[in-house]
Amino acid sequence: MKPSKILGLVCAAVFAATTLSTPASAAEYRWSCRTVPAGYTYVMVRADVGCEPLYYVTLPEPGLWACRVPAGWTYTATRPSSNCWWNDQYLLARA
């Protein structure tokens, strides 16, 4: 098995073993296989057998830490995050 595949499986296991941390809001979150729907952003990504990558998506809202800044939005801060496969998260704000 390739080292990158092993790393992906290890990351999936770590994510599955941890509790999801989502902001306290009325936002609805759902898993999306391989794509982030138009108008949405994601707050977590993980490897999943048969569906890689698997995104935890939601509609953007001010104050949300997201892995991607959707069109029409900006951000006011960044922070490193393992939830985004070791990329930065962005604190969303309306553009």
N, C-alpha and C positions, 0 to 999 in steps of 0.2 A: 504494500500500500504506500502511496506517495506521502512524503512528509506533510505536504499542504492539506491532503485529505485527512490525515490523522489530526492535524491542528484544527481543522474544521469540525471534526467529530468531538474533539476535546472541548472546543468552545461551545458547541451545542449542548454538551453534557453539563458544562458549568452554568450556562444560561438556564437550562431546565431545572437545575438544582437550586437556583436562587429565586427569591421572591421578586416579582416585577415591581418596580417602583415607578408609579405614574403620578402626575400632579393631581391634587385634589380639585377636580372640576367636573363639569357636566359633559366633558368631551367623551365621545365614544371611540373605542379602540377596537381593531380587529386585525387578524393576521392576513397577509396577502402574499400569495406565492409568485415569486420572481418579478413582480412589478409593483410600483407605487402608483395608484390611480391618479389621474389628473386632478389637481386641486387639493391633493393630500400631501402630507409629509409623513415621515416615520421617526419613531423614537427608539427603535431597537431593530437589529437585524441579526439573524442567526442562520447557521447551517441546519438543514433538515433533510433527512434521507428522502429523495424523490421530489423535493421542492427546495432548491437552493438558488438564490438566497430567499429566506422567508422574512418578510418585513412586518413590523407591528405598526400599522398606519392609523392616522387620525387626521381630522381637519385641523389646519393651523389655527392657533389663537395666540394673542399677545401673552408673553410670559412663559410659553412652552419651550422646554429644551428639546430641540429636534436635531436629527442627524442630517437633514437637508433643508435648505431655505427654499421654499416654494416660490414660484413666480408671483410677483406682486407684494412680496414680503421682504423685510430686511432683518437684521439682527443687531443687538446691542452689546453682546459679549459672546465669548467662546470658552469652552473647557474641553479637555481631553476626555474621551469616554470609551470604555470597552464595549458599551452597548452599540456603538457605531463601528464595530470591527476596528477599534483603535484609531479612529479618526475623531475629529472634533465634533462637539455638539454646539448648536447655535441657540441663543436666547432670542426667540422670535419677537418681532415688533412689526406693526403695520407700516408699510412703506409710505 
